[in-house]
Amino acid sequence: MKVKAYADITAIARVRRELQTGEVRAKLQGLSQQEIANAIGCTQASVCHWLMGTRRPGAEFALRLARLLDALSGEPLVSRDR
């Protein structure tokens, strides 16, 4: 998956900011770290680091996380024009 659109860059920045403020954790409440990892194709340990704030996701995984949040909330974070 390549980051192509301005909307993708905006979604990546938003997810990274929301990880820092804890908003992502609230939005993902009810899902285990393993479920999140399975949904976006990474390890549970990576998700743990992101949620704890010790690391931040790379662009590809931040975009995948934005898409997951989009699917869970119904609020479009990512461009659909692909």
VEXVO-575562 format. One record per residue: x, y, z of N, C-alpha, C, O in turn; residue in three letters. Coordinates in Angstrom, 2 decimals. Layout:
<pt n_u="X" n_v="Y" n_w="Z" ca_u="X" ca_v="Y" ca_w="Z" c_u="X" c_v="Y" c_w="Z" o_u="X" o_v="Y" o_w="Z" residuo="ALA"/>
...
//
This chain:
<pt n_u="0.85" n_v="-1.16" n_w="0.00" ca_u="0.00" ca_v="0.00" ca_w="0.00" c_u="0.90" c_v="1.23" c_w="0.00" o_u="1.79" o_v="1.37" o_w="0.84" residuo="MET"/>
<pt n_u="0.66" n_v="2.11" n_w="-0.93" ca_u="1.43" ca_v="3.34" ca_w="-0.99" c_u="0.55" c_v="4.51" c_w="-0.60" o_u="-0.64" o_v="4.55" o_w="-0.91" residuo="LYS"/>
<pt n_u="1.16" n_v="5.46" n_w="0.08" ca_u="0.46" ca_v="6.68" ca_w="0.44" c_u="0.46" c_v="7.57" c_w="-0.79" o_u="1.52" o_v="7.93" o_w="-1.30" residuo="VAL"/>
<pt n_u="-0.74" n_v="7.92" n_w="-1.28" ca_u="-0.81" ca_v="8.67" ca_w="-2.52" c_u="-1.51" c_v="10.01" c_w="-2.39" o_u="-1.06" o_v="11.00" o_w="-2.96" residuo="LYS"/>
<pt n_u="-2.58" n_v="10.04" n_w="-1.66" ca_u="-3.42" ca_v="11.22" ca_w="-1.65" c_u="-3.14" c_v="12.12" c_w="-0.45" o_u="-2.67" o_v="11.67" o_w="0.59" residuo="ALA"/>
<pt n_u="-3.44" n_v="13.39" n_w="-0.63" ca_u="-3.33" ca_v="14.34" ca_w="0.47" c_u="-4.18" c_v="13.89" c_w="1.65" o_u="-3.78" o_v="14.03" o_w="2.80" residuo="TYR"/>
<pt n_u="-5.35" n_v="13.33" n_w="1.34" ca_u="-6.24" ca_v="12.84" ca_w="2.40" c_u="-5.57" c_v="11.74" c_w="3.21" o_u="-5.79" o_v="11.64" o_w="4.42" residuo="ALA"/>
<pt n_u="-4.77" n_v="10.91" n_w="2.55" ca_u="-4.04" ca_v="9.86" ca_w="3.26" c_u="-3.02" c_v="10.47" c_w="4.22" o_u="-2.89" o_v="10.02" o_w="5.36" residuo="ASP"/>
<pt n_u="-2.32" n_v="11.48" n_w="3.77" ca_u="-1.32" ca_v="12.13" ca_w="4.62" c_u="-2.00" c_v="12.77" c_w="5.83" o_u="-1.49" o_v="12.71" o_w="6.94" residuo="ILE"/>
<pt n_u="-3.15" n_v="13.38" n_w="5.60" ca_u="-3.92" ca_v="13.98" ca_w="6.68" c_u="-4.38" c_v="12.91" c_w="7.66" o_u="-4.33" o_v="13.12" o_w="8.88" residuo="THR"/>
<pt n_u="-4.84" n_v="11.77" n_w="7.15" ca_u="-5.29" ca_v="10.68" ca_w="8.01" c_u="-4.14" c_v="10.13" c_w="8.85" o_u="-4.32" o_v="9.82" o_w="10.03" residuo="ALA"/>
<pt n_u="-2.98" n_v="10.00" n_w="8.26" ca_u="-1.79" ca_v="9.51" ca_w="8.98" c_u="-1.45" c_v="10.47" c_w="10.12" o_u="-1.21" o_v="10.04" o_w="11.24" residuo="ILE"/>
<pt n_u="-1.43" n_v="11.76" n_w="9.83" ca_u="-1.12" ca_v="12.75" ca_w="10.86" c_u="-2.16" c_v="12.73" c_w="11.97" o_u="-1.82" o_v="12.85" o_w="13.14" residuo="ALA"/>
<pt n_u="-3.42" n_v="12.58" n_w="11.59" ca_u="-4.49" ca_v="12.56" ca_w="12.59" c_u="-4.36" c_v="11.35" c_w="13.50" o_u="-4.49" o_v="11.48" o_w="14.72" residuo="ARG"/>
<pt n_u="-4.10" n_v="10.18" n_w="12.93" ca_u="-3.95" ca_v="8.97" ca_w="13.75" c_u="-2.77" c_v="9.11" c_w="14.69" o_u="-2.87" o_v="8.77" o_w="15.87" residuo="VAL"/>
<pt n_u="-1.66" n_v="9.61" n_w="14.19" ca_u="-0.48" ca_v="9.78" ca_w="15.05" c_u="-0.77" c_v="10.76" c_w="16.18" o_u="-0.35" o_v="10.53" o_w="17.32" residuo="ARG"/>
<pt n_u="-1.48" n_v="11.83" n_w="15.89" ca_u="-1.83" ca_v="12.81" ca_w="16.92" c_u="-2.79" c_v="12.19" c_w="17.94" o_u="-2.64" o_v="12.39" o_w="19.14" residuo="ARG"/>
<pt n_u="-3.77" n_v="11.43" n_w="17.45" ca_u="-4.73" ca_v="10.82" ca_w="18.34" c_u="-4.10" c_v="9.71" c_w="19.19" o_u="-4.57" o_v="9.43" o_w="20.29" residuo="GLU"/>
<pt n_u="-3.06" n_v="9.07" n_w="18.68" ca_u="-2.33" ca_v="8.10" ca_w="19.50" c_u="-1.65" c_v="8.81" c_w="20.67" o_u="-1.62" o_v="8.28" o_w="21.78" residuo="LEU"/>
<pt n_u="-1.11" n_v="9.98" n_w="20.42" ca_u="-0.44" ca_v="10.75" ca_w="21.48" c_u="-1.43" c_v="11.22" c_w="22.55" o_u="-1.08" o_v="11.25" o_w="23.73" residuo="GLN"/>
<pt n_u="-2.62" n_v="11.59" n_w="22.15" ca_u="-3.59" ca_v="12.13" ca_w="23.10" c_u="-4.46" c_v="11.05" c_w="23.75" o_u="-5.19" o_v="11.34" o_w="24.69" residuo="THR"/>
<pt n_u="-4.37" n_v="9.83" n_w="23.25" ca_u="-5.16" ca_v="8.74" ca_w="23.81" c_u="-6.52" c_v="8.56" c_w="23.18" o_u="-7.27" o_v="7.67" o_w="23.57" residuo="GLY"/>
<pt n_u="-6.85" n_v="9.39" n_w="22.20" ca_u="-8.16" ca_v="9.29" ca_w="21.55" c_u="-8.33" c_v="7.97" c_w="20.81" o_u="-9.43" o_v="7.42" o_w="20.78" residuo="GLU"/>
<pt n_u="-7.26" n_v="7.46" n_w="20.23" ca_u="-7.34" ca_v="6.19" ca_w="19.49" c_u="-7.72" c_v="5.07" c_w="20.44" o_u="-8.54" o_v="4.21" o_w="20.11" residuo="VAL"/>
<pt n_u="-7.13" n_v="5.07" n_w="21.62" ca_u="-7.44" ca_v="4.02" ca_w="22.60" c_u="-8.93" c_v="4.00" c_w="22.91" o_u="-9.54" o_v="2.93" o_w="22.99" residuo="ARG"/>
<pt n_u="-9.51" n_v="5.16" n_w="23.09" ca_u="-10.95" ca_v="5.24" ca_w="23.37" c_u="-11.77" c_v="4.73" c_w="22.20" o_u="-12.77" o_v="4.04" o_w="22.40" residuo="ALA"/>
<pt n_u="-11.36" n_v="5.06" n_w="20.99" ca_u="-12.10" ca_v="4.64" ca_w="19.80" c_u="-12.00" c_v="3.13" c_w="19.56" o_u="-12.89" o_v="2.54" o_w="18.96" residuo="LYS"/>
<pt n_u="-10.91" n_v="2.53" n_w="20.03" ca_u="-10.70" ca_v="1.10" ca_w="19.84" c_u="-11.15" c_v="0.27" c_w="21.03" o_u="-10.94" o_v="-0.95" o_w="21.07" residuo="LEU"/>
<pt n_u="-11.77" n_v="0.91" n_w="22.00" ca_u="-12.20" ca_v="0.22" ca_w="23.21" c_u="-13.12" c_v="-0.94" c_w="22.82" o_u="-14.01" o_v="-0.80" o_w="21.98" residuo="GLN"/>
<pt n_u="-12.87" n_v="-2.08" n_w="23.43" ca_u="-13.65" ca_v="-3.26" ca_w="23.11" c_u="-12.91" c_v="-4.23" c_w="22.20" o_u="-13.29" o_v="-5.39" o_w="22.09" residuo="GLY"/>
<pt n_u="-11.85" n_v="-3.74" n_w="21.55" ca_u="-11.02" ca_v="-4.61" ca_w="20.71" c_u="-9.73" c_v="-4.92" c_w="21.45" o_u="-9.14" o_v="-4.04" o_w="22.08" residuo="LEU"/>
<pt n_u="-9.30" n_v="-6.15" n_w="21.36" ca_u="-8.01" ca_v="-6.50" ca_w="21.96" c_u="-6.88" c_v="-6.02" c_w="21.06" o_u="-7.09" o_v="-5.75" o_w="19.87" residuo="SER"/>
<pt n_u="-5.70" n_v="-5.90" n_w="21.62" ca_u="-4.55" ca_v="-5.52" ca_w="20.81" c_u="-4.32" c_v="-6.54" c_w="19.70" o_u="-3.93" o_v="-6.16" o_w="18.59" residuo="GLN"/>
<pt n_u="-4.56" n_v="-7.81" n_w="19.97" ca_u="-4.39" ca_v="-8.84" ca_w="18.95" c_u="-5.40" c_v="-8.68" c_w="17.83" o_u="-5.05" o_v="-8.86" o_w="16.66" residuo="GLN"/>
<pt n_u="-6.63" n_v="-8.34" n_w="18.15" ca_u="-7.65" ca_v="-8.11" ca_w="17.13" c_u="-7.28" c_v="-6.92" c_w="16.24" o_u="-7.45" o_v="-6.96" o_w="15.02" residuo="GLU"/>
<pt n_u="-6.78" n_v="-5.86" n_w="16.86" ca_u="-6.34" ca_v="-4.69" ca_w="16.10" c_u="-5.19" c_v="-5.08" c_w="15.18" o_u="-5.18" o_v="-4.74" o_w="14.00" residuo="ILE"/>
<pt n_u="-4.21" n_v="-5.81" n_w="15.73" ca_u="-3.05" ca_v="-6.24" ca_w="14.95" c_u="-3.49" c_v="-7.11" c_w="13.77" o_u="-3.00" o_v="-6.93" o_w="12.65" residuo="ALA"/>
<pt n_u="-4.39" n_v="-8.04" n_w="14.01" ca_u="-4.87" ca_v="-8.90" ca_w="12.92" c_u="-5.57" c_v="-8.09" c_w="11.84" o_u="-5.42" o_v="-8.36" o_w="10.64" residuo="ASN"/>
<pt n_u="-6.34" n_v="-7.10" n_w="12.26" ca_u="-7.10" ca_v="-6.28" ca_w="11.31" c_u="-6.20" c_v="-5.45" c_w="10.40" o_u="-6.54" o_v="-5.20" o_w="9.25" residuo="ALA"/>
<pt n_u="-5.05" n_v="-5.01" n_w="10.93" ca_u="-4.19" ca_v="-4.14" ca_w="10.11" c_u="-2.90" c_v="-4.81" c_w="9.65" o_u="-2.10" o_v="-4.20" o_w="8.94" residuo="ILE"/>
<pt n_u="-2.70" n_v="-6.07" n_w="10.04" ca_u="-1.56" ca_v="-6.82" ca_w="9.52" c_u="-0.23" c_v="-6.54" c_w="10.18" o_u="0.81" o_v="-6.50" o_w="9.51" residuo="GLY"/>
<pt n_u="-0.25" n_v="-6.33" n_w="11.49" ca_u="1.01" ca_v="-6.12" ca_w="12.21" c_u="1.02" c_v="-7.03" c_w="13.43" o_u="0.15" o_v="-7.89" o_w="13.57" residuo="CYS"/>
<pt n_u="1.98" n_v="-6.85" n_w="14.31" ca_u="2.05" ca_v="-7.67" ca_w="15.51" c_u="1.34" c_v="-6.99" c_w="16.67" o_u="1.16" o_v="-5.78" o_w="16.70" residuo="THR"/>
<pt n_u="0.95" n_v="-7.81" n_w="17.63" ca_u="0.32" ca_v="-7.29" ca_w="18.84" c_u="1.29" c_v="-6.39" c_w="19.59" o_u="0.89" o_v="-5.39" o_w="20.19" residuo="GLN"/>
<pt n_u="2.57" n_v="-6.75" n_w="19.57" ca_u="3.58" ca_v="-5.94" ca_w="20.26" c_u="3.65" c_v="-4.54" c_w="19.67" o_u="3.81" o_v="-3.57" o_w="20.41" residuo="ALA"/>
<pt n_u="3.54" n_v="-4.41" n_w="18.35" ca_u="3.56" ca_v="-3.09" ca_w="17.72" c_u="2.38" c_v="-2.25" c_w="18.20" o_u="2.54" o_v="-1.08" o_w="18.55" residuo="SER"/>
<pt n_u="1.20" n_v="-2.86" n_w="18.21" ca_u="0.00" ca_v="-2.15" ca_w="18.66" c_u="0.18" c_v="-1.70" c_w="20.11" o_u="-0.17" o_v="-0.58" o_w="20.46" residuo="VAL"/>
<pt n_u="0.74" n_v="-2.57" n_w="20.94" ca_u="0.99" ca_v="-2.23" ca_w="22.34" c_u="1.90" c_v="-1.00" c_w="22.45" o_u="1.61" o_v="-0.09" o_w="23.22" residuo="CYS"/>
<pt n_u="2.98" n_v="-0.99" n_w="21.69" ca_u="3.90" ca_v="0.16" ca_w="21.71" c_u="3.20" c_v="1.44" c_w="21.27" o_u="3.40" o_v="2.49" o_w="21.88" residuo="HIS"/>
<pt n_u="2.38" n_v="1.36" n_w="20.23" ca_u="1.69" ca_v="2.56" ca_w="19.76" c_u="0.73" c_v="3.09" c_w="20.81" o_u="0.68" o_v="4.29" o_w="21.06" residuo="TRP"/>
<pt n_u="-0.03" n_v="2.18" n_w="21.42" ca_u="-1.02" ca_v="2.61" ca_w="22.40" c_u="-0.38" c_v="3.13" c_w="23.68" o_u="-0.95" o_v="3.99" o_w="24.35" residuo="LEU"/>
<pt n_u="0.79" n_v="2.61" n_w="24.01" ca_u="1.51" ca_v="3.09" ca_w="25.20" c_u="2.27" c_v="4.37" c_w="24.91" o_u="2.67" o_v="5.08" o_w="25.84" residuo="MET"/>
<pt n_u="2.48" n_v="4.69" n_w="23.64" ca_u="3.19" ca_v="5.90" ca_w="23.27" c_u="4.70" c_v="5.76" c_w="23.23" o_u="5.41" o_v="6.76" o_w="23.15" residuo="GLY"/>
<pt n_u="5.20" n_v="4.54" n_w="23.28" ca_u="6.64" ca_v="4.34" ca_w="23.24" c_u="7.18" c_v="4.33" c_w="21.81" o_u="8.38" o_v="4.55" o_w="21.59" residuo="THR"/>
<pt n_u="6.31" n_v="4.09" n_w="20.85" ca_u="6.67" ca_v="4.15" ca_w="19.43" c_u="5.48" c_v="4.69" c_w="18.67" o_u="4.36" o_v="4.75" o_w="19.19" residuo="ARG"/>
<pt n_u="5.73" n_v="5.08" n_w="17.43" ca_u="4.61" ca_v="5.51" ca_w="16.58" c_u="4.63" c_v="4.67" c_w="15.31" o_u="5.69" o_v="4.25" o_w="14.86" residuo="ARG"/>
<pt n_u="3.46" n_v="4.44" n_w="14.73" ca_u="3.40" ca_v="3.60" ca_w="13.54" c_u="4.00" c_v="4.32" c_w="12.33" o_u="3.93" o_v="5.54" o_w="12.22" residuo="PRO"/>
<pt n_u="4.58" n_v="3.54" n_w="11.45" ca_u="5.02" ca_v="4.08" ca_w="10.16" c_u="3.80" c_v="4.48" c_w="9.35" o_u="2.66" o_v="4.21" o_w="9.73" residuo="GLY"/>
<pt n_u="4.05" n_v="5.13" n_w="8.25" ca_u="2.96" ca_v="5.67" ca_w="7.43" c_u="1.98" c_v="4.58" c_w="6.99" o_u="0.77" o_v="4.78" o_w="7.06" residuo="ALA"/>
<pt n_u="2.48" n_v="3.45" n_w="6.55" ca_u="1.59" ca_v="2.39" ca_w="6.05" c_u="0.66" c_v="1.88" c_w="7.14" o_u="-0.54" o_v="1.74" o_w="6.92" residuo="GLU"/>
<pt n_u="1.22" n_v="1.61" n_w="8.33" ca_u="0.37" ca_v="1.10" ca_w="9.41" c_u="-0.51" c_v="2.18" c_w="10.00" o_u="-1.61" o_v="1.88" o_w="10.45" residuo="PHE"/>
<pt n_u="-0.07" n_v="3.41" n_w="10.00" ca_u="-0.92" ca_v="4.51" ca_w="10.45" c_u="-2.13" c_v="4.65" c_w="9.53" o_u="-3.24" o_v="4.89" o_w="9.98" residuo="ALA"/>
<pt n_u="-1.90" n_v="4.49" n_w="8.24" ca_u="-3.00" ca_v="4.56" ca_w="7.27" c_u="-3.95" c_v="3.38" c_w="7.45" o_u="-5.17" o_v="3.55" o_w="7.37" residuo="LEU"/>
<pt n_u="-3.41" n_v="2.20" n_w="7.68" ca_u="-4.26" ca_v="1.03" ca_w="7.94" c_u="-5.08" c_v="1.24" c_w="9.21" o_u="-6.26" o_v="0.88" o_w="9.27" residuo="ARG"/>
<pt n_u="-4.46" n_v="1.81" n_w="10.23" ca_u="-5.16" ca_v="2.08" ca_w="11.48" c_u="-6.25" c_v="3.13" c_w="11.24" o_u="-7.34" o_v="3.02" o_w="11.80" residuo="LEU"/>
<pt n_u="-5.97" n_v="4.12" n_w="10.43" ca_u="-6.98" ca_v="5.13" ca_w="10.10" c_u="-8.17" c_v="4.48" c_w="9.41" o_u="-9.32" o_v="4.83" o_w="9.68" residuo="ALA"/>
<pt n_u="-7.90" n_v="3.54" n_w="8.53" ca_u="-9.00" ca_v="2.84" ca_w="7.83" c_u="-9.81" c_v="1.99" c_w="8.81" o_u="-11.04" o_v="1.91" o_w="8.69" residuo="ARG"/>
<pt n_u="-9.14" n_v="1.37" n_w="9.75" ca_u="-9.86" ca_v="0.60" ca_w="10.76" c_u="-10.75" c_v="1.53" c_w="11.59" o_u="-11.91" o_v="1.22" o_w="11.83" residuo="LEU"/>
<pt n_u="-10.20" n_v="2.64" n_w="12.03" ca_u="-10.99" ca_v="3.61" ca_w="12.80" c_u="-12.17" c_v="4.13" c_w="11.98" o_u="-13.27" o_v="4.34" o_w="12.51" residuo="LEU"/>
<pt n_u="-11.93" n_v="4.34" n_w="10.71" ca_u="-12.97" ca_v="4.77" ca_w="9.79" c_u="-14.10" c_v="3.75" c_w="9.76" o_u="-15.28" o_v="4.10" o_w="9.85" residuo="ASP"/>
<pt n_u="-13.73" n_v="2.49" n_w="9.63" ca_u="-14.73" ca_v="1.42" ca_w="9.56" c_u="-15.51" c_v="1.29" c_w="10.88" o_u="-16.71" o_v="1.02" o_w="10.87" residuo="ALA"/>
<pt n_u="-14.84" n_v="1.50" n_w="11.99" ca_u="-15.49" ca_v="1.36" ca_w="13.29" c_u="-16.41" c_v="2.53" c_w="13.61" o_u="-17.45" o_v="2.35" o_w="14.24" residuo="LEU"/>
<pt n_u="-16.02" n_v="3.73" n_w="13.18" ca_u="-16.78" ca_v="4.92" ca_w="13.56" c_u="-17.77" c_v="5.39" c_w="12.51" o_u="-18.72" o_v="6.12" o_w="12.82" residuo="SER"/>
<pt n_u="-17.55" n_v="4.99" n_w="11.28" ca_u="-18.39" ca_v="5.49" ca_w="10.21" c_u="-18.00" c_v="6.90" c_w="9.77" o_u="-18.61" o_v="7.45" o_w="8.86" residuo="GLY"/>
<pt n_u="-16.99" n_v="7.47" n_w="10.42" ca_u="-16.49" ca_v="8.81" ca_w="10.07" c_u="-15.33" c_v="8.68" c_w="9.10" o_u="-14.30" o_v="8.11" o_w="9.47" residuo="GLU"/>
<pt n_u="-15.46" n_v="9.19" n_w="7.88" ca_u="-14.38" ca_v="9.02" ca_w="6.90" c_u="-13.11" c_v="9.75" c_w="7.30" o_u="-13.11" o_v="10.98" o_w="7.44" residuo="PRO"/>
<pt n_u="-12.04" n_v="9.01" n_w="7.47" ca_u="-10.72" ca_v="9.60" ca_w="7.75" c_u="-9.82" c_v="9.50" c_w="6.53" o_u="-8.84" o_v="10.22" o_w="6.41" residuo="LEU"/>
<pt n_u="-10.17" n_v="8.60" n_w="5.64" ca_u="-9.31" ca_v="8.29" ca_w="4.50" c_u="-10.09" c_v="8.47" c_w="3.21" o_u="-11.28" o_v="8.17" o_w="3.14" residuo="VAL"/>
<pt n_u="-9.41" n_v="8.95" n_w="2.21" ca_u="-10.00" ca_v="9.15" ca_w="0.88" c_u="-10.51" c_v="7.83" c_w="0.33" o_u="-9.86" o_v="6.80" o_w="0.46" residuo="SER"/>
<pt n_u="-11.67" n_v="7.87" n_w="-0.28" ca_u="-12.28" ca_v="6.67" ca_w="-0.88" c_u="-12.13" c_v="6.64" c_w="-2.40" o_u="-12.66" o_v="5.74" o_w="-3.05" residuo="ARG"/>
<pt n_u="-11.43" n_v="7.60" n_w="-2.97" ca_u="-11.38" ca_v="7.74" ca_w="-4.43" c_u="-10.29" c_v="6.89" c_w="-5.07" o_u="-9.62" o_v="7.37" o_w="-5.99" residuo="ASP"/>
<pt n_u="-10.08" n_v="5.68" n_w="-4.63" ca_u="-9.08" ca_v="4.80" ca_w="-5.23" c_u="-9.72" c_v="3.64" c_w="-5.89" o_u="-9.02" o_v="2.79" o_w="-6.45" residuo="ARG"/>
//
